Amino acid sequence: MALNTSAEAPLPVGEVSRLIGGWIDRLGAVWVEGQITQLSRRPGAGVVFLTLRDSSYDISVGVTCFRQVFDAVADVVGEGARVVVHAKPEWYAPRGQLSLRAVEIRPVGVGELLARLEQLKKSLAREGLFDAGRKKPLPFLPQLVGLVCGRASAAERDVLENARHRWPAVRFEVRNVAVQGVHAVPQVVRAVKELDALDEVDVIVVARGGGSVEDLLPFSDEQVVRAVASCRTPVVSAIGHEPDNPLLDHVADVRASTPTDAAKRVVPDVGEEYERVRMLRDRARRCVVAYLEREERGLAHALARPSMEDPHRMVDTRSEEVTALLDRGRRCLRHQLDRADSELSHTHARVVALSPAATLKRGYAVLQRSDGHAVRDPAEVASGEALRARVSEGEFSVRVDT
């Protein structure tokens, strides 16, 4: 129930602690899973002190148990081990501290861990975090590579040395983190987010050497998987060796079998690229030379044609043809003119021979009445009628005398 308090009527600290203890006492025993980060077994003491940590949420809680409870699993449980504890929550009022009183401790076996990981894998797959469509391509030549790895680890050395051997100018932004244990998950998540926030980082490599299933558990943690899934920068997973397969491999954009393989995938080999450039240059040169040779052969073939060897030959040949046609045309025209002239002469002669003037020149005359009509019949004129006589050299008047 809610407490009625105010600035004028506050509760003493002891009362608050007592009430919290009362609420916690009403809780029953619970099963709790976590990783042992601290283990204290004092000689002769009848109580063992443990610290259980949830690496996914960076939360720890103290656990106490009787020696005989811990001795039952002492051979298989130590610091770093994952365990399931059956415990009763307790509240230590003088210090205001919550702890768990364990009555049973069970180590989490590899088989159980793998089963849980498989369930988590299926759940994340249903969300689409492992879909191929989400994968981003790696840049051909990254200017700055982000690297998340253990401090002074073999994985860090493999990535840096192999990458710089392949491309000496490559630069790295390294984030050293814990790669196993309770601090691994929050540190890896923080490092990935920091590198993803840097605009100059073109690709992120998360690398770790080989290890047991328990050692690689941080890279199958849901928080790590979701942090990588939300990255806008391409991420390369290089965890363990070829057989190792943490969930990070499925969500990453590229999976590398080893840290060395990651270095080969992230940057190109300068020797190979130089050889590729040389081959492309040679190929381009051969293409240009072949093109020039083909064009030269075409030009030589064109120049070898008669019209190109003697450009005036066609003009001269056509000139002779034009001259011959011109002469032929002139002859034809002259022939036509001569024949037309002859026909005109003959026609003119006939016209002259048949013209009235020629008849008059032979001594004939034409008699015309006063109205201009020619006289063709004597009966057409009367005695004493005046007529006009037209001869070759002129005309004169005559009178009819009957």
Disulfide bonds with the S-S distance in Angstrom:
none
